[in-house]
């Protein structure tokens, strides 16, 4: 089947109840019928304004129904999705628009000033679409609502291709963001591979339509992280394509109270988070307010991209004893490297994953790592994989390599393969610290720091040092009411890890050390440590 996500929506939408909710955002509800008409109209309007198959549609907004509706319209018009990090400076946003060759941009009015600054340097953008709560838009833009209601809402009469592309721009830990190029059919095949393990799945659009007609709308999901990043976006897309309900939060930043209020009110079966950076605040709120929220609807919590510690998982299961915790080991360029499932009475240690069926682990000489050998290796995942990085042949060649006749994605994640075949994740090689000839993976030290009761969050970096080459340095965010005890924290880490992995210095973060999606912001942590240690912060 030559899958295109727009074809999937065209097959599913007509057979599902038009009055079923597609999106819930605070008090606002967008039904499946309304979403279908809006996305068909928007797709047709973009084509009428010059968009051609393969052109890029950049989406620059926080979580709201219009984000996924713009994604769906892009699919239907055969346009390539480009995500934009709304925390970027105007110059960084310009880079994304320019690097991706965006032809259309859909943005929220809160970012109008940034768009106005950079628009004169973006002659390639032909259509600007503004999402505005008060109806007022810039004089160079068109209202989203106008384009969404322009036409009869019927499906587009165009032939699409499974080779149509979908971009996920990923920042990584070094360098400028890169656009990971996925073909629709390859993303879909990864989903089907997982579904086939549980039984027969629809392999044609006709079978898919009948499947949707029989089962009806497929559940409710609440993605807490930004849709501009892969974890929230891919999970939200999946539910949208099955005719389910995507619930989004209204707050500009993640608020566990707002999320738990939404769970209590809207009863999602699935929550999407990003590791401890989301899970720990949720657990703290539940512990501080026993009985305040009904969270019994939650059957699964999904996370990917950031360490999710055993202790926090265990705490959440005390409040949601019937839930399954699915901790995915994936990245934008390598989906499905591993998975860790935990439930009440079935416990899994931090950073321990079952290797995905498409995965292997190779040493630095491209030799397979034997389970139980203790050899550190790089995780590699076989096809289907991305086409590569947009306009970056050098990085594509480094990440996507052929070993033994198989093309693997090798994004740089180091691990140890245990005797039972499971993985213990060490960390990303680009963040590895070299101190006195030893390699230290930040994630390992971070997890040790976070087990101390005074530490709410922690990142670890390597700072230049004449004696050690790099010194291991911790940047922590303290729990409410706690004070920094640097010697005590070092002693705590030393009990769990080798001496060379213990931070030489630990400082309290003086700025945000995580992005809005919960992922580590190592440049900010480095700047915080350098600024404080340069002033002679006491040891």
VEXVO-922644 format. One record per residue (C-alpha): residue number from 1; x, y, z. Coordinates in nm, 4 decimals, padded with zeros to 6 digits. Each point is the difference from the previous one (the first is absolute). Layout:
BEGIN
> seq,x,y,z
> NUM,X,Y,Z .
...
REM end
This chain:
BEGIN
> seq,x,y,z
> 1,00.0000,00.0000,00.0000 .
> 2,00.1402,00.3372,-00.1042 .
> 3,-00.0994,00.1716,00.3241 .
> 4,-00.0480,00.3758,00.0215 .
> 5,-00.1431,00.1431,00.3211 .
> 6,-00.2395,00.2204,-00.1959 .
> 7,-00.1446,-00.3100,-00.1664 .
> 8,-00.0446,-00.1591,00.3432 .
> 9,-00.1995,00.3004,00.1215 .
> 10,-00.2111,-00.0036,-00.3180 .
> 11,-00.0801,-00.3671,00.0640 .
> 12,-00.0786,00.0289,00.3709 .
> 13,-00.1754,00.3356,00.0333 .
> 14,-00.3220,-00.0739,-00.1960 .
> 15,-00.0822,-00.3209,00.1920 .
> 16,00.0297,00.1452,00.3522 .
> 17,-00.2662,00.2035,00.1867 .
> 18,00.0330,00.3628,-00.1079 .
> 19,-00.0966,00.1230,00.3474 .
> 20,00.2728,-00.1956,00.1795 .
> 21,00.2691,00.2285,00.1495 .
> 22,00.3242,00.0125,-00.1977 .
> 23,00.1694,00.2651,00.2168 .
> 24,-00.0610,00.1369,00.3486 .
> 25,00.1821,00.3136,00.1133 .
> 26,-00.1288,00.1377,00.3291 .
> 27,-00.3713,00.0671,-00.0542 .
> 28,00.0335,-00.0179,-00.3776 .
> 29,-00.1036,-00.3135,-00.1888 .
> 30,00.0655,-00.0578,-00.3719 .
> 31,-00.2052,-00.2892,-00.1373 .
> 32,00.1183,-00.2508,-00.2576 .
> 33,-00.2369,00.1502,-00.2549 .
> 34,00.1308,00.3518,00.0630 .
> 35,00.3629,-00.1168,-00.0159 .
> 36,-00.0626,-00.1859,-00.3243 .
> 37,-00.1508,00.3021,-00.1717 .
> 38,00.2620,00.2417,00.1371 .
> 39,00.2974,-00.2112,-00.1081 .
> 40,-00.1417,-00.0686,-00.3452 .
> 41,-00.0682,00.3700,-00.0526 .
> 42,00.3416,00.1058,00.1299 .
> 43,00.1756,-00.2533,-00.2243 .
> 44,-00.1901,00.1218,-00.3048 .
> 45,00.0680,00.3653,00.0898 .
> 46,00.3751,-00.0608,00.0296 .
> 47,00.0059,-00.1669,-00.3411 .
> 48,-00.1988,00.2906,-00.1462 .
> 49,00.2689,00.2354,00.1354 .
> 50,00.2781,-00.1810,-00.1815 .
> 51,00.1014,-00.2903,00.2236 .
> 52,00.1137,-00.3022,-00.2015 .
> 53,00.0703,-00.3614,00.1052 .
> 54,00.3207,-00.0125,00.2022 .
> 55,-00.0139,00.3627,00.1098 .
> 56,00.0597,00.0599,00.3708 .
> 57,-00.2598,00.1197,00.2517 .
> 58,00.1574,00.1332,00.3208 .
> 59,-00.2107,00.0088,00.3172 .
> 60,00.0956,00.2493,00.2711 .
> 61,-00.2317,-00.0179,00.3008 .
> 62,-00.0590,-00.1562,00.3387 .
> 63,-00.2317,-00.2944,00.0568 .
> 64,-00.3494,00.0636,-00.1315 .
> 65,-00.2402,-00.1644,-00.2492 .
> 66,00.1284,00.2154,-00.2871 .
> 67,00.3421,-00.1641,00.0235 .
> 68,-00.1236,-00.3469,-00.0898 .
> 69,-00.2588,00.1386,-00.2417 .
> 70,00.2810,00.1778,-00.1871 .
> 71,00.1973,-00.3271,00.0003 .
> 72,-00.3020,-00.1850,-00.1429 .
> 73,-00.0584,00.2675,-00.2652 .
> 74,00.3638,-00.0297,-00.1027 .
> 75,-00.0363,-00.3753,-00.0453 .
> 76,-00.3125,00.0414,-00.2074 .
> 77,00.1703,00.2599,-00.2223 .
> 78,00.3174,-00.2174,-00.0263 .
> 79,00.2068,00.2592,00.1876 .
> 80,00.2921,-00.0824,00.2284 .
> 81,-00.0446,00.0804,00.3690 .
> 82,00.2685,00.2111,00.1695 .
> 83,-00.0105,00.0437,00.3773 .
> 84,00.1242,00.3255,00.1541 .
> 85,00.1208,00.0361,00.3575 .
> 86,-00.1943,00.2955,00.1414 .
> 87,00.2710,00.0592,00.2606 .
> 88,00.2498,00.0932,-00.2698 .
> 89,00.1129,00.3574,-00.0546 .
> 90,-00.1254,00.1698,-00.3181 .
> 91,00.3375,-00.0665,-00.1623 .
> 92,-00.0256,-00.3719,00.0789 .
> 93,-00.3556,-00.0091,-00.1329 .
> 94,00.1239,00.1674,-00.3185 .
> 95,00.2581,-00.2781,-00.0322 .
> 96,-00.2719,-00.2693,00.0137 .
> 97,-00.2211,00.1755,-00.2561 .
> 98,00.2967,00.0655,-00.2294 .
> 99,00.1720,-00.3370,00.0406 .
> 100,-00.3231,-00.1914,-00.0618 .
> 101,-00.0935,00.2102,-00.3053 .
> 102,-00.3421,00.0655,00.1529 .
> 103,-00.2642,00.0994,-00.2553 .
> 104,-00.2814,00.0485,00.2529 .
> 105,00.0115,00.0933,00.3683 .
> 106,-00.2814,-00.0462,00.2512 .
> 107,00.0759,00.1923,00.3196 .
> 108,-00.1706,00.1221,00.3169 .
> 109,-00.0589,00.3710,00.0527 .
> 110,00.2147,00.0018,00.3151 .
> 111,00.2996,-00.0465,-00.2326 .
> 112,-00.1032,00.2731,-00.2446 .
> 113,00.2804,00.2345,00.1083 .
> 114,00.2645,-00.2650,-00.0673 .
> 115,-00.1524,-00.0762,-00.3395 .
> 116,-00.0067,00.3681,-00.0918 .
> 117,00.3712,00.0298,00.0819 .
> 118,00.1100,-00.2824,-00.2280 .
> 119,-00.2601,00.0052,-00.2789 .
> 120,00.1934,00.2382,-00.2300 .
> 121,00.2808,-00.2576,-00.0195 .
> 122,-00.2329,-00.2854,-00.0962 .
> 123,-00.1020,00.0575,-00.3617 .
> 124,-00.0703,-00.3708,-00.0409 .
> 125,-00.2987,00.0105,00.2362 .
> 126,-00.3033,00.0725,-00.2193 .
> 127,-00.2820,-00.0469,00.2523 .
> 128,-00.0138,00.1153,00.3613 .
> 129,-00.2915,-00.1330,00.2052 .
> 130,-00.0629,00.1428,00.3472 .
> 131,-00.1929,-00.1658,00.2828 .
> 132,-00.1436,00.2869,00.2027 .
> 133,-00.2385,-00.0234,00.2976 .
> 134,-00.1378,00.3511,-00.0583 .
> 135,-00.0257,-00.0274,-00.3782 .
> 136,00.2570,00.2727,-00.0719 .
> 137,00.2968,-00.1081,-00.2155 .
> 138,00.3031,00.1661,-00.1566 .
> 139,-00.0585,00.1830,-00.3269 .
> 140,00.2188,-00.2521,-00.1866 .
> 141,-00.1831,-00.3042,00.1407 .
> 142,-00.3345,-00.1728,-00.0427 .
> 143,-00.2237,-00.1219,00.2826 .
> 144,00.0097,-00.3737,00.0637 .
> 145,-00.3779,00.0025,00.0513 .
> 146,-00.0564,00.1632,-00.3388 .
> 147,00.1963,-00.2637,-00.1877 .
> 148,-00.1556,-00.2788,00.2086 .
> 149,-00.3501,00.1102,-00.1031 .
> 150,00.0851,00.0818,-00.3628 .
> 151,-00.1747,-00.2691,-00.2053 .
> 152,-00.2437,-00.2853,00.0457 .
> 153,00.2222,-00.2105,00.2289 .
> 154,00.0055,-00.2964,-00.2364 .
> 155,00.3044,-00.2228,-00.0572 .
> 156,00.2642,00.0982,-00.2530 .
> 157,-00.0012,-00.1887,-00.3269 .
> 158,00.3760,-00.0576,-00.0213 .
> 159,00.2237,-00.3048,-00.0129 .
> 160,00.2543,-00.0175,00.2805 .
> 161,00.3109,-00.2118,00.0552 .
> 162,00.1469,-00.1960,00.2875 .
> 163,00.3307,00.1654,-00.0905 .
> 164,-00.1396,00.3395,00.1014 .
> 165,00.2218,00.1320,00.2769 .
> 166,-00.0383,00.1025,00.3610 .
> 167,00.2755,00.1999,00.1745 .
> 168,00.0877,00.0014,00.3683 .
> 169,00.2550,00.2696,00.0804 .
> 170,00.2139,-00.1129,00.2903 .
> 171,00.2369,00.2228,00.1953 .
> 172,00.2202,-00.2648,00.1575 .
> 173,00.2780,00.1067,00.2352 .
> 174,00.2346,00.1675,-00.2474 .
> 175,-00.0281,00.2045,-00.3183 .
> 176,-00.3019,00.1455,-00.1746 .
> 177,-00.3287,-00.1941,-00.0243 .
> 178,-00.0238,-00.2540,-00.2782 .
> 179,-00.3080,-00.1139,-00.1888 .
> 180,-00.0465,-00.3769,00.0245 .
> 181,-00.1728,-00.1113,-00.3215 .
> 182,-00.2557,-00.2799,00.0347 .
> 183,-00.2145,-00.1472,-00.2765 .
> 184,-00.3649,-00.0452,00.1026 .
> 185,00.0061,-00.3673,-00.0968 .
> 186,00.3017,-00.0709,00.2219 .
> 187,-00.1496,00.1665,00.3070 .
> 188,-00.3222,-00.1906,-00.0615 .
> 189,00.1837,-00.3305,-00.0426 .
> 190,00.1644,00.0391,00.3421 .
> 191,-00.3459,00.0364,00.1532 .
> 192,-00.1335,-00.3003,-00.1907 .
> 193,00.2948,-00.2176,00.1034 .
> 194,-00.0855,00.0591,00.3650 .
> 195,-00.3736,-00.0543,-00.0572 .
> 196,00.0502,-00.3273,-00.1896 .
> 197,00.1381,-00.1615,00.3148 .
> 198,-00.3463,00.0286,00.1554 .
> 199,-00.1958,-00.1397,-00.2946 .
> 200,-00.1156,00.0762,-00.3535 .
> 201,00.0099,00.3674,-00.1016 .
> 202,-00.1598,00.1842,-00.2939 .
> 203,00.2426,-00.0093,-00.2921 .
> 204,-00.2119,00.2018,-00.2467 .
> 205,-00.1900,00.3267,00.0288 .
> 206,-00.3281,-00.1819,-00.0578 .
> 207,00.0750,-00.2391,00.2854 .
> 208,00.1071,00.2907,00.2161 .
> 209,-00.3306,00.1798,-00.0607 .
> 210,-00.1971,-00.3119,00.0908 .
> 211,00.2154,-00.0482,00.3094 .
> 212,-00.0711,00.3594,00.1104 .
> 213,-00.3730,-00.0405,-00.0715 .
> 214,-00.0129,-00.3124,00.2164 .
> 215,00.2015,00.1270,00.2962 .
> 216,-00.1003,00.3681,-00.0039 .
> 217,00.2154,00.2847,00.1395 .
> 218,00.3111,-00.1352,00.1715 .
> 219,00.0412,00.1456,00.3480 .
> 220,00.1349,00.3209,00.1488 .
> 221,00.3595,00.1130,00.0368 .
> 222,00.1507,00.2944,00.1873 .
> 223,00.3465,00.0899,-00.1337 .
> 224,00.1539,00.2265,00.2642 .
> 225,00.3270,00.0828,-00.1841 .
> 226,00.0017,00.2394,-00.2942 .
> 227,-00.1348,-00.1260,-00.3305 .
> 228,00.2987,00.1746,-00.1593 .
> 229,00.2145,-00.2948,00.1185 .
> 230,-00.0148,-00.3628,-00.1035 .
> 231,-00.1358,-00.1623,00.3166 .
> 232,-00.3149,00.2116,00.0192 .
> 233,-00.0438,00.0308,-00.3750 .
> 234,00.0290,-00.3655,-00.1012 .
> 235,-00.2288,-00.1255,00.2763 .
> 236,-00.2569,00.2714,-00.0737 .
> 237,00.0141,-00.0786,-00.3725 .
> 238,-00.0734,-00.3652,00.0652 .
> 239,-00.3166,00.0736,00.1939 .
> 240,-00.1103,00.2618,-00.2527 .
> 241,00.0320,-00.2527,-00.2831 .
> 242,-00.2097,-00.2523,00.1926 .
> 243,-00.2814,00.2486,00.0571 .
> 244,00.0641,00.0347,00.3732 .
> 245,00.0173,00.3115,00.2155 .
> 246,00.3142,00.2064,00.0584 .
> 247,-00.0154,00.2086,00.3183 .
> 248,00.2425,00.2938,00.0223 .
> 249,00.0850,00.2260,00.2929 .
> 250,-00.0444,00.3759,-00.0171 .
> 251,00.2942,00.1091,00.2144 .
> 252,00.3105,00.1529,-00.1582 .
> 253,00.2158,-00.2315,00.2118 .
> 254,-00.0619,-00.3411,00.1498 .
> 255,-00.2062,00.0128,00.3189 .
> 256,-00.0689,-00.3343,00.1707 .
> 257,-00.3081,00.1456,00.1706 .
> 258,-00.1493,00.1029,-00.3351 .
> 259,00.0759,-00.3433,-00.1426 .
> 260,-00.1568,-00.1861,00.2919 .
> 261,-00.3059,00.2272,-00.0164 .
> 262,-00.0324,-00.0923,-00.3695 .
> 263,00.0351,-00.3717,00.0788 .
> 264,-00.2708,00.0267,00.2638 .
> 265,-00.2314,00.1876,-00.2350 .
> 266,00.0583,-00.1634,-00.3403 .
> 267,00.0959,-00.3578,00.0978 .
> 268,00.2816,-00.0831,-00.2433 .
> 269,00.1177,-00.3602,-00.0145 .
> 270,00.3545,00.0976,-00.1010 .
> 271,00.2346,00.2669,00.1331 .
> 272,00.3169,00.1026,-00.1817 .
> 273,00.2903,00.1438,00.1991 .
> 274,00.3768,00.0376,-00.0322 .
> 275,00.1753,-00.1840,00.2806 .
> 276,00.0568,00.1297,00.3499 .
> 277,-00.0176,00.3630,-00.1110 .
> 278,-00.3775,-00.0490,-00.0339 .
> 279,-00.0587,-00.3066,00.2160 .
> 280,00.1622,00.1326,00.3166 .
> 281,-00.2149,00.3188,00.0195 .
> 282,-00.3098,-00.2139,-00.0684 .
> 283,00.0935,-00.2371,00.2819 .
> 284,00.0719,00.2896,00.2368 .
> 285,-00.3433,00.1491,-00.0741 .
> 286,-00.1749,-00.3327,00.0575 .
> 287,00.1861,-00.0556,00.3264 .
> 288,-00.0795,00.3518,00.1231 .
> 289,-00.3716,-00.0245,-00.0868 .
> 290,-00.1227,-00.3514,00.0844 .
> 291,-00.3430,-00.0727,-00.1453 .
> 292,-00.0308,00.3307,-00.1835 .
> 293,-00.0071,-00.1493,-00.3503 .
> 294,-00.1638,-00.3045,-00.1531 .
> 295,00.2780,-00.1512,-00.2111 .
> 296,-00.1605,-00.3426,-00.0375 .
> 297,-00.0548,00.0492,-00.3753 .
> 298,00.3750,-00.0160,-00.0641 .
> 299,00.0916,-00.3409,-00.1402 .
> 300,00.3390,00.0939,-00.1403 .
> 301,00.2672,00.2661,00.0431 .
> 302,00.2411,00.0320,-00.2927 .
> 303,00.3411,00.1651,00.0199 .
> 304,00.3025,00.0326,-00.2253 .
> 305,00.3160,00.2027,-00.0297 .
> 306,00.0950,00.0612,00.3654 .
> 307,00.0885,-00.2265,00.2923 .
> 308,-00.3057,-00.1144,00.1975 .
> 309,00.1212,-00.1313,00.3322 .
> 310,-00.1185,-00.3137,00.1745 .
> 311,-00.0864,00.1879,00.3197 .
> 312,-00.2299,00.2450,-00.1799 .
> 313,-00.1677,-00.2780,-00.1997 .
> 314,-00.0592,-00.1895,00.3216 .
> 315,-00.1554,00.3081,00.1606 .
> 316,-00.2369,00.0595,-00.2928 .
> 317,-00.1199,-00.3595,00.0135 .
> 318,-00.1085,00.0541,00.3606 .
> 319,-00.2498,00.2558,-00.1334 .
> 320,-00.0818,-00.1849,-00.3242 .
> 321,00.0337,-00.3696,00.0896 .
> 322,-00.1714,-00.1156,-00.3181 .
> 323,00.2223,00.1961,-00.2391 .
> 324,00.2799,-00.1284,-00.2216 .
> 325,00.3080,00.2219,-00.0254 .
> 326,00.1566,-00.0140,-00.3477 .
> 327,00.3496,00.1486,-00.0096 .
> 328,00.1258,00.0185,-00.3580 .
> 329,00.3622,00.0209,-00.1102 .
> 330,-00.0253,00.1939,-00.3248 .
> 331,00.1133,00.3118,-00.1781 .
> 332,-00.1272,00.1946,-00.3004 .
> 333,00.2359,-00.1890,-00.2302 .
> 334,-00.0286,-00.3388,00.1720 .
> 335,-00.3505,-00.1057,00.1042 .
> 336,-00.0430,-00.3180,00.2016 .
> 337,00.3523,-00.0706,00.1272 .
> 338,-00.1314,-00.1451,00.3245 .
> 339,-00.2832,-00.0030,00.2495 .
> 340,-00.0455,-00.0403,00.3731 .
> 341,-00.3450,-00.0952,00.1314 .
> 342,-00.0833,00.0258,00.3695 .
> 343,-00.3197,-00.0744,00.1896 .
> 344,-00.0996,-00.0572,00.3600 .
> 345,00.1901,-00.3093,00.1126 .
> 346,00.2123,-00.0068,-00.3165 .
> 347,00.3005,00.2228,00.0637 .
> 348,00.2781,00.1107,-00.2348 .
> 349,00.3112,00.1912,00.1036 .
> 350,00.0866,00.3449,-00.1367 .
> 351,00.1433,00.0078,-00.3549 .
> 352,-00.0524,-00.3745,-00.0562 .
> 353,-00.1665,-00.0758,-00.3346 .
> 354,-00.1000,-00.2992,-00.2087 .
> 355,00.1769,00.0255,-00.3334 .
> 356,-00.2314,00.0701,-00.2943 .
> 357,-00.0313,-00.2660,-00.2704 .
> 358,00.1649,00.2263,-00.2599 .
> 359,00.2949,00.0782,00.2293 .
> 360,00.3547,-00.1178,00.0423 .
> 361,00.2892,00.1292,00.2077 .
> 362,00.3435,00.0475,-00.1610 .
> 363,00.3354,00.0881,00.1480 .
> 364,00.2213,00.2752,-00.1418 .
> 365,00.1273,-00.2389,-00.2688 .
> 366,-00.3522,-00.0945,-00.1162 .
> 367,00.0168,-00.3424,00.1660 .
> 368,-00.3151,-00.1277,00.1761 .
> 369,00.0200,00.0297,00.3793 .
> 370,-00.0523,-00.3320,00.1773 .
> 371,-00.2568,00.0018,00.2834 .
> 372,00.1657,-00.0072,00.3411 .
> 373,00.3438,00.0931,-00.1380 .
> 374,00.0063,00.3356,00.1766 .
> 375,00.1129,00.1671,-00.3234 .
> 376,-00.1512,00.3436,-00.0588 .
> 377,-00.1689,00.0322,-00.3359 .
> 378,-00.2057,00.2254,-00.2224 .
> 379,-00.3676,-00.0740,-00.0573 .
> 380,-00.0871,-00.0409,-00.3683 .
> 381,-00.3472,-00.0416,-00.1431 .
> 382,-00.0774,-00.1549,-00.3364 .
> 383,-00.2620,00.0945,-00.2592 .
> 384,-00.2399,00.1601,-00.0437 .
> 385,00.2025,00.3108,00.0739 .
> 386,00.0057,00.3662,-00.0997 .
> 387,00.1225,00.1058,-00.3418 .
> 388,00.2618,00.2126,00.1743 .
> 389,00.0489,00.3566,00.1202 .
> 390,-00.1304,00.2760,-00.2256 .
> 391,00.2834,00.1757,-00.1833 .
> 392,00.2687,-00.1631,00.2144 .
> 393,00.1699,-00.2858,-00.1853 .
> 394,00.2926,-00.0092,00.2428 .
> 395,-00.2156,-00.0573,00.3091 .
> 396,-00.2167,-00.2447,-00.1949 .
> 397,00.3093,-00.2060,-00.0864 .
> 398,00.1162,-00.0003,00.3646 .
> 399,-00.3365,-00.1044,00.1460 .
> 400,-00.1374,-00.2362,-00.2646 .
> 401,00.2575,-00.2685,-00.0721 .
> 402,-00.0080,-00.3358,-00.1753 .
> 403,00.1396,-00.2931,00.1998 .
> 404,-00.0175,-00.3511,-00.1396 .
> 405,-00.2208,00.1176,-00.2847 .
> 406,-00.2609,00.1584,00.2304 .
> 407,-00.0515,00.3773,00.0257 .
> 408,-00.0148,00.0971,00.3680 .
> 409,-00.0788,00.3223,00.1824 .
> 410,00.2695,00.0523,00.2656 .
> 411,-00.0743,00.3294,00.1796 .
> 412,00.2734,-00.0464,00.2620 .
> 413,-00.1631,-00.1649,00.3025 .
> 414,00.2374,-00.2139,00.2062 .
> 415,-00.1121,-00.2993,00.2017 .
> 416,00.1030,-00.3284,00.1590 .
> 417,-00.1744,-00.3212,-00.1103 .
> 418,-00.0789,-00.2085,00.3065 .
> 419,00.0170,-00.3809,00.0067 .
> 420,-00.3805,-00.0212,-00.0372 .
> 421,00.0129,00.2117,-00.3182 .
> 422,-00.1404,00.3153,00.1581 .
> 423,00.1692,00.3391,-00.0356 .
> 424,00.1314,00.2237,00.2721 .
> 425,00.0153,00.3438,-00.1583 .
> 426,00.3113,00.2066,00.0712 .
> 427,-00.0645,00.3177,-00.1972 .
> 428,00.0595,00.1911,-00.3214 .
> 429,00.3618,00.0074,-00.1132 .
> 430,-00.0122,00.3684,-00.0948 .
> 431,-00.0575,00.0877,00.3677 .
> 432,00.2645,-00.2390,00.1344 .
> 433,00.2534,00.1524,00.2415 .
> 434,00.3679,-00.0989,-00.0234 .
> 435,00.1659,00.0415,00.3379 .
> 436,00.3494,-00.1299,00.0800 .
> 437,-00.0252,-00.2443,-00.2898 .
> 438,-00.3353,-00.1424,00.1129 .
> 439,-00.3368,00.0343,-00.1736 .
> 440,-00.2907,00.1244,00.2102 .
> 441,-00.3542,00.0038,-00.1373 .
> 442,-00.1951,00.2920,00.1546 .
> 443,-00.3276,-00.1918,00.0299 .
> 444,00.1488,-00.2502,00.2430 .
> 445,00.1208,00.2727,00.2370 .
> 446,-00.3231,00.1969,-00.0408 .
> 447,-00.2073,-00.2966,00.1129 .
> 448,00.2220,-00.0455,00.3056 .
> 449,-00.0383,00.3663,00.0938 .
> 450,-00.3781,-00.0109,-00.0436 .
> 451,-00.0358,-00.2795,00.2545 .
> 452,00.1052,00.2439,00.2742 .
> 453,-00.3083,00.1446,00.1746 .
> 454,00.1252,00.3584,-00.0349 .
> 455,00.0278,-00.0183,-00.3818 .
> 456,-00.3007,00.0574,-00.2242 .
> 457,00.1957,-00.0141,-00.3271 .
> 458,00.3605,-00.0159,-00.1160 .
> 459,00.2168,00.0229,-00.3098 .
> 460,00.3681,-00.0842,-00.0191 .
> 461,00.2569,00.1557,-00.2326 .
> 462,00.3746,-00.0040,-00.0523 .
> 463,00.1865,00.3263,00.0545 .
> 464,00.3547,00.0588,-00.1216 .
> 465,00.2579,-00.0837,00.2655 .
> 466,00.3808,00.0160,-00.0206 .
> 467,00.0491,-00.3080,00.2175 .
> 468,-00.2853,-00.2273,-00.1085 .
> 469,-00.0605,00.1188,-00.3569 .
> 470,-00.3640,00.0348,00.0934 .
> 471,-00.1459,00.0112,00.3476 .
> 472,-00.3375,-00.1577,00.0698 .
> 473,-00.2299,00.2821,00.1110 .
> 474,-00.3550,-00.0266,00.1303 .
> 475,-00.2707,00.2641,-00.0464 .
> 476,-00.2995,-00.0684,00.2233 .
> 477,-00.3456,00.1343,00.0647 .
> 478,-00.0781,-00.0430,00.3678 .
> 479,-00.3218,-00.1316,00.1500 .
> 480,-00.2196,00.2604,00.1674 .
> 481,00.1527,00.1134,00.3294 .
> 482,00.3294,-00.1834,-00.0548 .
> 483,00.3450,00.1575,00.0235 .
> 484,00.3102,-00.0972,-00.1949 .
> 485,00.2335,-00.2373,00.1856 .
> 486,00.2677,-00.0499,-00.2633 .
> 487,00.2145,-00.2367,00.2048 .
> 488,-00.3048,-00.2024,00.1016 .
> 489,-00.1132,-00.0357,-00.3625 .
> 490,00.3473,-00.1088,-00.1105 .
> 491,00.0088,-00.2603,00.2757 .
> 492,-00.3451,-00.1227,-00.1089 .
> 493,00.1162,-00.0485,-00.3604 .
> 494,00.3228,-00.1657,00.1162 .
> 495,-00.2016,-00.2717,00.1754 .
> 496,-00.1599,-00.0996,-00.3319 .
> 497,00.2716,00.0703,-00.2584 .
> 498,00.3749,-00.0178,-00.0481 .
> 499,00.2022,00.2853,00.1414 .
> 500,00.0959,00.1456,-00.3387 .
> 501,-00.3710,00.0392,-00.0832 .
> 502,-00.0687,00.2093,00.3106 .
> 503,-00.0432,00.3709,-00.0811 .
> 504,00.2960,00.2153,00.0958 .
> 505,-00.2409,00.2914,00.0383 .
> 506,-00.3783,00.0355,00.0366 .
> 507,-00.1899,00.3275,-00.0398 .
> 508,-00.3663,00.0982,00.0158 .
> 509,-00.1462,00.0909,-00.3399 .
> 510,-00.0602,00.3720,-00.0442 .
> 511,-00.2102,-00.0504,-00.3159 .
> 512,-00.2164,-00.2649,-00.1693 .
> 513,00.1998,-00.3151,-00.0736 .
> 514,-00.2718,-00.1794,-00.1956 .
> 515,-00.1805,00.0839,-00.3212 .
> 516,-00.3798,00.0155,-00.0111 .
> 517,-00.0090,-00.3642,-00.1110 .
> 518,00.1873,-00.1070,00.3142 .
> 519,00.3238,-00.0804,-00.1770 .
> 520,00.3336,00.1052,00.1418 .
> 521,00.1248,00.3465,-00.0951 .
> 522,00.3709,-00.0631,00.0467 .
> 523,00.1114,00.3381,-00.1422 .
> 524,-00.2090,00.1785,00.2672 .
> 525,00.1379,-00.2270,00.2729 .
> 526,00.3526,00.0717,-00.1204 .
> 527,-00.0596,00.3752,-00.0049 .
> 528,-00.1442,-00.0162,00.3520 .
> 529,00.2999,-00.1919,00.1357 .
> 530,00.2572,00.2131,-00.1785 .
> 531,-00.1582,00.3237,00.1202 .
> 532,-00.0099,-00.1112,00.3637 .
> 533,00.3379,-00.1687,00.0160 .
> 534,00.1647,00.2986,-00.1692 .
> 535,-00.1128,00.2150,00.2917 .
> 536,00.1633,-00.2355,00.2470 .
> 537,-00.3037,-00.1837,00.1372 .
> 538,00.1182,-00.1775,00.3171 .
> 539,00.0772,-00.3713,-00.0166 .
REM end
